[in-house]
């Protein structure tokens, strides 16, 4: 039972991380962050649409893999009793 709850919790974390990686690069949070204020030279790289798309693509892969892991059942190893 604990294994099942841990598995569901990990899948929810992966799904949330994937959705965050998809949405954050295109939001206002990305435009005004600590690194842009500290290092203005990073502005060229962090506001590049190709970088944003690559990060969103990683988020999409994370969502797809978490949904695939959610559909797959855990293998049960029979124990000696």
DOVO-152743 format. One record per residue: residue in three letters; x, y, z of N, C-alpha, C, O, CB in turn; residue number from 1. Coordinates in nm, 2 decimals. Glycine has a CB too. Example, Ala and Ser with C-alpha at 12.3 -4.5 7.8 and 13.67 -1.06 7.14 Angstrom:
BEGIN
+------+--------+--------+--------+--------+--------+--------+--------+--------+--------+--------+--------+--------+--------+--------+--------+------+
! resn !    n.X !    n.Y !    n.Z !   ca.X !   ca.Y !   ca.Z !    c.X !    c.Y !    c.Z !    o.X !    o.Y !    o.Z !   cb.X !   cb.Y !   cb.Z ! resi !
+------+--------+--------+--------+--------+--------+--------+--------+--------+--------+--------+--------+--------+--------+--------+--------+------+
!  ALA !   1.32 !  -0.57 !   0.78 !   1.23 !  -0.45 !   0.78 !   1.32 !  -0.33 !   0.78 !   1.42 !  -0.33 !   0.85 !   1.13 !  -0.45 !   0.90 !    1 !
!  SER !   1.28 !  -0.22 !   0.71 !   1.37 !  -0.11 !   0.71 !   1.29 !   0.00 !   0.79 !   1.34 !   0.11 !   0.80 !   1.41 !  -0.06 !   0.57 !    2 !
+------+--------+--------+--------+--------+--------+--------+--------+--------+--------+--------+--------+--------+--------+--------+--------+------+
This chain:
BEGIN
+------+--------+--------+--------+--------+--------+--------+--------+--------+--------+--------+--------+--------+--------+--------+--------+------+
! resn !    n.X !    n.Y !    n.Z !   ca.X !   ca.Y !   ca.Z !    c.X !    c.Y !    c.Z !    o.X !    o.Y !    o.Z !   cb.X !   cb.Y !   cb.Z ! resi !
+------+--------+--------+--------+--------+--------+--------+--------+--------+--------+--------+--------+--------+--------+--------+--------+------+
!  UNK !   0.08 !  -0.12 !   0.00 !   0.00 !   0.00 !   0.00 !   0.09 !   0.13 !   0.00 !   0.06 !   0.22 !  -0.07 !  -0.09 !   0.00 !   0.12 !    1 !
!  UNK !   0.19 !   0.13 !   0.08 !   0.28 !   0.24 !   0.09 !   0.35 !   0.26 !  -0.04 !   0.38 !   0.37 !  -0.09 !   0.38 !   0.22 !   0.20 !    2 !
!  UNK !   0.39 !   0.15 !  -0.11 !   0.46 !   0.16 !  -0.24 !   0.36 !   0.23 !  -0.34 !   0.41 !   0.31 !  -0.42 !   0.50 !   0.02 !  -0.29 !    3 !
!  UNK !   0.24 !   0.19 !  -0.34 !   0.14 !   0.25 !  -0.43 !   0.12 !   0.40 !  -0.41 !   0.12 !   0.48 !  -0.50 !   0.01 !   0.18 !  -0.42 !    4 !
!  UNK !   0.12 !   0.44 !  -0.28 !   0.10 !   0.58 !  -0.25 !   0.23 !   0.66 !  -0.29 !   0.22 !   0.77 !  -0.34 !   0.08 !   0.60 !  -0.10 !    5 !
!  UNK !   0.35 !   0.60 !  -0.27 !   0.47 !   0.67 !  -0.31 !   0.48 !   0.68 !  -0.46 !   0.52 !   0.78 !  -0.51 !   0.59 !   0.59 !  -0.26 !    6 !
!  UNK !   0.43 !   0.58 !  -0.53 !   0.43 !   0.58 !  -0.68 !   0.34 !   0.69 !  -0.73 !   0.38 !   0.77 !  -0.82 !   0.39 !   0.45 !  -0.73 !    7 !
!  UNK !   0.22 !   0.70 !  -0.67 !   0.13 !   0.81 !  -0.71 !   0.18 !   0.95 !  -0.68 !   0.17 !   1.04 !  -0.76 !  -0.01 !   0.79 !  -0.64 !    8 !
!  UNK !   0.24 !   0.96 !  -0.56 !   0.30 !   1.09 !  -0.53 !   0.41 !   1.13 !  -0.62 !   0.42 !   1.25 !  -0.66 !   0.35 !   1.09 !  -0.38 !    9 !
!  UNK !   0.50 !   1.04 !  -0.66 !   0.61 !   1.07 !  -0.75 !   0.55 !   1.10 !  -0.89 !   0.60 !   1.19 !  -0.96 !   0.70 !   0.95 !  -0.76 !   10 !
!  UNK !   0.45 !   1.03 !  -0.94 !   0.39 !   1.06 !  -1.07 !   0.33 !   1.20 !  -1.07 !   0.33 !   1.27 !  -1.17 !   0.29 !   0.96 !  -1.10 !   11 !
!  UNK !   0.27 !   1.24 !  -0.96 !   0.21 !   1.37 !  -0.95 !   0.31 !   1.48 !  -0.95 !   0.30 !   1.59 !  -1.01 !   0.12 !   1.38 !  -0.82 !   12 !
!  UNK !   0.43 !   1.45 !  -0.88 !   0.54 !   1.55 !  -0.88 !   0.59 !   1.56 !  -1.03 !   0.62 !   1.68 !  -1.07 !   0.65 !   1.50 !  -0.79 !   13 !
!  UNK !   0.61 !   1.45 !  -1.10 !   0.66 !   1.46 !  -1.23 !   0.56 !   1.53 !  -1.32 !   0.60 !   1.61 !  -1.41 !   0.68 !   1.32 !  -1.29 !   14 !
!  UNK !   0.43 !   1.51 !  -1.31 !   0.33 !   1.58 !  -1.39 !   0.33 !   1.73 !  -1.36 !   0.33 !   1.81 !  -1.45 !   0.19 !   1.52 !  -1.36 !   15 !
!  UNK !   0.34 !   1.76 !  -1.23 !   0.34 !   1.91 !  -1.20 !   0.47 !   1.97 !  -1.25 !   0.47 !   2.09 !  -1.30 !   0.33 !   1.92 !  -1.04 !   16 !
!  UNK !   0.58 !   1.91 !  -1.24 !   0.71 !   1.96 !  -1.29 !   0.70 !   1.98 !  -1.44 !   0.75 !   2.08 !  -1.49 !   0.83 !   1.87 !  -1.25 !   17 !
!  UNK !   0.64 !   1.89 !  -1.51 !   0.63 !   1.90 !  -1.65 !   0.54 !   2.02 !  -1.69 !   0.57 !   2.09 !  -1.78 !   0.57 !   1.77 !  -1.71 !   18 !
!  UNK !   0.43 !   2.03 !  -1.62 !   0.34 !   2.14 !  -1.65 !   0.40 !   2.28 !  -1.62 !   0.38 !   2.37 !  -1.69 !   0.21 !   2.13 !  -1.57 !   19 !
!  UNK !   0.48 !   2.28 !  -1.52 !   0.55 !   2.40 !  -1.48 !   0.66 !   2.44 !  -1.59 !   0.67 !   2.55 !  -1.63 !   0.63 !   2.39 !  -1.35 !   20 !
!  UNK !   0.73 !   2.34 !  -1.64 !   0.83 !   2.36 !  -1.74 !   0.76 !   2.40 !  -1.88 !   0.82 !   2.47 !  -1.96 !   0.91 !   2.24 !  -1.77 !   21 !
!  UNK !   0.64 !   2.36 !  -1.90 !   0.57 !   2.40 !  -2.02 !   0.52 !   2.55 !  -2.01 !   0.53 !   2.62 !  -2.10 !   0.45 !   2.31 !  -2.04 !   22 !
!  UNK !   0.47 !   2.59 !  -1.89 !   0.40 !   2.72 !  -1.88 !   0.49 !   2.83 !  -1.84 !   0.48 !   2.94 !  -1.89 !   0.29 !   2.71 !  -1.78 !   23 !
!  UNK !   0.59 !   2.81 !  -1.75 !   0.67 !   2.92 !  -1.70 !   0.75 !   2.99 !  -1.80 !   0.76 !   3.12 !  -1.79 !   0.76 !   2.86 !  -1.59 !   24 !
!  UNK !   0.82 !   2.93 !  -1.90 !   0.90 !   3.01 !  -2.00 !   0.82 !   3.11 !  -2.08 !   0.88 !   3.20 !  -2.13 !   0.97 !   2.91 !  -2.09 !   25 !
!  UNK !   0.69 !   3.09 !  -2.08 !   0.61 !   3.18 !  -2.16 !   0.53 !   3.28 !  -2.07 !   0.44 !   3.36 !  -2.12 !   0.51 !   3.11 !  -2.25 !   26 !
!  UNK !   0.55 !   3.28 !  -1.94 !   0.48 !   3.37 !  -1.85 !   0.56 !   3.49 !  -1.81 !   0.68 !   3.50 !  -1.85 !   0.43 !   3.29 !  -1.73 !   27 !
!  UNK !   0.50 !   3.58 !  -1.73 !   0.58 !   3.70 !  -1.69 !   0.68 !   3.67 !  -1.58 !   0.77 !   3.75 !  -1.56 !   0.48 !   3.80 !  -1.63 !   28 !
!  UNK !   0.67 !   3.55 !  -1.52 !   0.77 !   3.51 !  -1.42 !   0.91 !   3.50 !  -1.49 !   1.01 !   3.53 !  -1.43 !   0.73 !   3.38 !  -1.35 !   29 !
!  UNK !   0.91 !   3.45 !  -1.61 !   1.03 !   3.43 !  -1.69 !   1.10 !   3.56 !  -1.72 !   1.22 !   3.57 !  -1.73 !   1.01 !   3.35 !  -1.81 !   30 !
!  UNK !   1.02 !   3.66 !  -1.75 !   1.07 !   3.79 !  -1.79 !   1.14 !   3.87 !  -1.68 !   1.24 !   3.94 !  -1.70 !   0.96 !   3.88 !  -1.85 !   31 !
!  UNK !   1.08 !   3.86 !  -1.56 !   1.14 !   3.93 !  -1.44 !   1.19 !   3.83 !  -1.34 !   1.11 !   3.80 !  -1.24 !   1.03 !   4.03 !  -1.38 !   32 !
!  UNK !   1.31 !   3.79 !  -1.35 !   1.37 !   3.70 !  -1.25 !   1.50 !   3.75 !  -1.20 !   1.55 !   3.85 !  -1.25 !   1.38 !   3.56 !  -1.31 !   33 !
!  UNK !   1.55 !   3.68 !  -1.10 !   1.67 !   3.72 !  -1.03 !   1.79 !   3.73 !  -1.12 !   1.87 !   3.83 !  -1.12 !   1.70 !   3.63 !  -0.92 !   34 !
!  UNK !   1.81 !   3.63 !  -1.21 !   1.93 !   3.62 !  -1.29 !   1.93 !   3.74 !  -1.40 !   2.04 !   3.78 !  -1.43 !   1.93 !   3.49 !  -1.36 !   35 !
!  UNK !   1.82 !   3.78 !  -1.45 !   1.82 !   3.89 !  -1.54 !   1.86 !   4.02 !  -1.48 !   1.92 !   4.11 !  -1.54 !   1.68 !   3.90 !  -1.61 !   36 !
!  UNK !   1.82 !   4.04 !  -1.35 !   1.86 !   4.16 !  -1.28 !   2.01 !   4.16 !  -1.24 !   2.08 !   4.26 !  -1.25 !   1.78 !   4.18 !  -1.15 !   37 !
!  UNK !   2.06 !   4.04 !  -1.20 !   2.20 !   4.03 !  -1.16 !   2.30 !   4.03 !  -1.28 !   2.40 !   4.09 !  -1.28 !   2.22 !   3.91 !  -1.08 !   38 !
!  UNK !   2.26 !   3.96 !  -1.39 !   2.34 !   3.94 !  -1.51 !   2.27 !   3.99 !  -1.63 !   2.20 !   3.90 !  -1.70 !   2.39 !   3.80 !  -1.52 !   39 !
!  UNK !   2.27 !   4.11 !  -1.67 !   2.19 !   4.16 !  -1.78 !   2.24 !   4.10 !  -1.91 !   2.16 !   4.10 !  -2.01 !   2.20 !   4.31 !  -1.79 !   40 !
!  UNK !   2.36 !   4.05 !  -1.92 !   2.40 !   3.99 !  -2.05 !   2.33 !   3.86 !  -2.08 !   2.33 !   3.82 !  -2.19 !   2.55 !   3.96 !  -2.04 !   41 !
!  UNK !   2.27 !   3.80 !  -1.98 !   2.19 !   3.67 !  -2.00 !   2.05 !   3.70 !  -2.07 !   1.98 !   3.61 !  -2.11 !   2.16 !   3.60 !  -1.87 !   42 !
!  UNK !   2.02 !   3.83 !  -2.08 !   1.89 !   3.87 !  -2.14 !   1.88 !   3.81 !  -2.28 !   1.77 !   3.77 !  -2.32 !   1.88 !   4.02 !  -2.14 !   43 !
!  UNK !   1.98 !   3.81 !  -2.36 !   1.98 !   3.76 !  -2.50 !   1.94 !   3.61 !  -2.50 !   1.87 !   3.57 !  -2.59 !   2.12 !   3.79 !  -2.57 !   44 !
!  UNK !   2.00 !   3.54 !  -2.41 !   1.98 !   3.39 !  -2.41 !   1.85 !   3.35 !  -2.34 !   1.78 !   3.27 !  -2.40 !   2.09 !   3.32 !  -2.33 !   45 !
!  UNK !   1.81 !   3.41 !  -2.23 !   1.69 !   3.37 !  -2.16 !   1.56 !   3.41 !  -2.23 !   1.46 !   3.35 !  -2.20 !   1.70 !   3.43 !  -2.02 !   46 !
!  UNK !   1.57 !   3.52 !  -2.31 !   1.45 !   3.56 !  -2.38 !   1.44 !   3.51 !  -2.52 !   1.35 !   3.55 !  -2.60 !   1.44 !   3.71 !  -2.38 !   47 !
!  UNK !   1.53 !   3.42 !  -2.55 !   1.53 !   3.36 !  -2.69 !   1.41 !   3.26 !  -2.70 !   1.40 !   3.17 !  -2.61 !   1.67 !   3.29 !  -2.71 !   48 !
!  UNK !   1.33 !   3.27 !  -2.80 !   1.22 !   3.18 !  -2.82 !   1.26 !   3.03 !  -2.84 !   1.18 !   2.94 !  -2.80 !   1.13 !   3.22 !  -2.93 !   49 !
!  UNK !   1.38 !   3.01 !  -2.89 !   1.42 !   2.87 !  -2.91 !   1.45 !   2.81 !  -2.78 !   1.42 !   2.69 !  -2.76 !   1.54 !   2.87 !  -3.00 !   50 !
!  UNK !   1.51 !   2.88 !  -2.69 !   1.54 !   2.83 !  -2.55 !   1.41 !   2.80 !  -2.48 !   1.40 !   2.70 !  -2.41 !   1.63 !   2.92 !  -2.47 !   51 !
!  UNK !   1.32 !   2.89 !  -2.49 !   1.19 !   2.87 !  -2.43 !   1.12 !   2.75 !  -2.48 !   1.06 !   2.67 !  -2.41 !   1.10 !   3.00 !  -2.44 !   52 !
!  UNK !   1.12 !   2.73 !  -2.61 !   1.06 !   2.62 !  -2.67 !   1.13 !   2.49 !  -2.63 !   1.06 !   2.39 !  -2.61 !   1.07 !   2.63 !  -2.82 !   53 !
!  UNK !   1.26 !   2.49 !  -2.62 !   1.33 !   2.37 !  -2.57 !   1.29 !   2.33 !  -2.43 !   1.28 !   2.21 !  -2.40 !   1.49 !   2.39 !  -2.58 !   54 !
!  UNK !   1.28 !   2.43 !  -2.35 !   1.24 !   2.40 !  -2.21 !   1.10 !   2.35 !  -2.20 !   1.06 !   2.26 !  -2.13 !   1.26 !   2.53 !  -2.12 !   55 !
!  UNK !   1.01 !   2.41 !  -2.28 !   0.87 !   2.36 !  -2.29 !   0.87 !   2.22 !  -2.35 !   0.78 !   2.14 !  -2.31 !   0.79 !   2.46 !  -2.38 !   56 !
!  UNK !   0.95 !   2.19 !  -2.44 !   0.96 !   2.06 !  -2.50 !   1.00 !   1.95 !  -2.39 !   0.95 !   1.84 !  -2.39 !   1.06 !   2.05 !  -2.61 !   57 !
!  UNK !   1.10 !   1.99 !  -2.30 !   1.13 !   1.90 !  -2.19 !   1.02 !   1.88 !  -2.10 !   0.99 !   1.77 !  -2.05 !   1.25 !   1.96 !  -2.12 !   58 !
!  UNK !   0.94 !   1.99 !  -2.08 !   0.82 !   1.98 !  -1.99 !   0.72 !   1.88 !  -2.06 !   0.65 !   1.80 !  -1.99 !   0.76 !   2.11 !  -1.97 !   59 !
!  UNK !   0.70 !   1.89 !  -2.19 !   0.61 !   1.81 !  -2.26 !   0.65 !   1.66 !  -2.25 !   0.57 !   1.57 !  -2.23 !   0.59 !   1.85 !  -2.40 !   60 !
!  UNK !   0.78 !   1.64 !  -2.27 !   0.83 !   1.50 !  -2.25 !   0.81 !   1.45 !  -2.11 !   0.77 !   1.33 !  -2.09 !   0.98 !   1.50 !  -2.29 !   61 !
!  UNK !   0.83 !   1.53 !  -2.01 !   0.80 !   1.49 !  -1.87 !   0.66 !   1.46 !  -1.85 !   0.63 !   1.36 !  -1.78 !   0.85 !   1.60 !  -1.78 !   62 !
!  UNK !   0.57 !   1.53 !  -1.91 !   0.42 !   1.50 !  -1.89 !   0.39 !   1.37 !  -1.96 !   0.32 !   1.29 !  -1.90 !   0.34 !   1.62 !  -1.95 !   63 !
!  UNK !   0.44 !   1.35 !  -2.08 !   0.41 !   1.23 !  -2.16 !   0.46 !   1.11 !  -2.08 !   0.40 !   1.01 !  -2.07 !   0.46 !   1.24 !  -2.30 !   64 !
!  UNK !   0.59 !   1.12 !  -2.04 !   0.65 !   1.00 !  -1.97 !   0.58 !   0.98 !  -1.83 !   0.56 !   0.86 !  -1.80 !   0.79 !   1.03 !  -1.94 !   65 !
!  UNK !   0.53 !   1.08 !  -1.76 !   0.46 !   1.05 !  -1.64 !   0.32 !   0.99 !  -1.66 !   0.28 !   0.90 !  -1.59 !   0.44 !   1.18 !  -1.56 !   66 !
!  UNK !   0.26 !   1.03 !  -1.77 !   0.13 !   0.97 !  -1.80 !   0.15 !   0.82 !  -1.85 !   0.07 !   0.74 !  -1.82 !   0.06 !   1.05 !  -1.92 !   67 !
!  UNK !   0.26 !   0.80 !  -1.92 !   0.29 !   0.66 !  -1.96 !   0.32 !   0.57 !  -1.84 !   0.28 !   0.46 !  -1.83 !   0.40 !   0.66 !  -2.06 !   68 !
!  UNK !   0.39 !   0.63 !  -1.74 !   0.42 !   0.55 !  -1.62 !   0.30 !   0.53 !  -1.54 !   0.29 !   0.43 !  -1.47 !   0.53 !   0.62 !  -1.54 !   69 !
!  UNK !   0.21 !   0.63 !  -1.54 !   0.08 !   0.61 !  -1.47 !   0.00 !   0.50 !  -1.52 !  -0.07 !   0.43 !  -1.45 !   0.00 !   0.74 !  -1.47 !   70 !
!  UNK !   0.00 !   0.48 !  -1.66 !  -0.08 !   0.38 !  -1.72 !  -0.02 !   0.24 !  -1.70 !  -0.09 !   0.14 !  -1.69 !  -0.09 !   0.40 !  -1.87 !   71 !
!  UNK !   0.11 !   0.23 !  -1.69 !   0.18 !   0.11 !  -1.67 !   0.16 !   0.06 !  -1.53 !   0.18 !   0.14 !  -1.43 !   0.33 !   0.12 !  -1.71 !   72 !
!  UNK !   0.14 !  -0.07 !  -1.51 !   0.12 !  -0.12 !  -1.38 !   0.26 !  -0.16 !  -1.32 !   0.35 !  -0.20 !  -1.40 !   0.02 !  -0.24 !  -1.38 !   73 !
!  UNK !   0.27 !  -0.15 !  -1.19 !   0.40 !  -0.20 !  -1.13 !   0.40 !  -0.35 !  -1.13 !   0.30 !  -0.42 !  -1.11 !   0.41 !  -0.14 !  -0.98 !   74 !
!  UNK !   0.52 !  -0.40 !  -1.16 !   0.53 !  -0.55 !  -1.15 !   0.54 !  -0.59 !  -1.01 !   0.61 !  -0.53 !  -0.92 !   0.66 !  -0.59 !  -1.23 !   75 !
!  UNK !   0.47 !  -0.70 !  -0.98 !   0.47 !  -0.76 !  -0.85 !   0.55 !  -0.88 !  -0.84 !   0.53 !  -0.97 !  -0.92 !   0.32 !  -0.79 !  -0.80 !   76 !
!  UNK !   0.65 !  -0.88 !  -0.76 !   0.74 !  -1.00 !  -0.74 !   0.68 !  -1.09 !  -0.63 !   0.66 !  -1.04 !  -0.52 !   0.88 !  -0.96 !  -0.71 !   77 !
!  UNK !   0.64 !  -1.21 !  -0.67 !   0.58 !  -1.30 !  -0.57 !   0.69 !  -1.33 !  -0.46 !   0.80 !  -1.36 !  -0.49 !   0.53 !  -1.43 !  -0.63 !   78 !
!  UNK !   0.64 !  -1.33 !  -0.34 !   0.73 !  -1.35 !  -0.22 !   0.71 !  -1.49 !  -0.17 !   0.61 !  -1.56 !  -0.20 !   0.72 !  -1.25 !  -0.11 !   79 !
!  UNK !   0.80 !  -1.54 !  -0.08 !   0.78 !  -1.67 !  -0.02 !   0.70 !  -1.65 !   0.11 !   0.72 !  -1.56 !   0.19 !   0.92 !  -1.73 !   0.01 !   80 !
!  UNK !   0.59 !  -1.73 !   0.12 !   0.51 !  -1.73 !   0.24 !   0.49 !  -1.86 !   0.30 !   0.43 !  -1.88 !   0.40 !   0.38 !  -1.66 !   0.22 !   81 !
+------+--------+--------+--------+--------+--------+--------+--------+--------+--------+--------+--------+--------+--------+--------+--------+------+
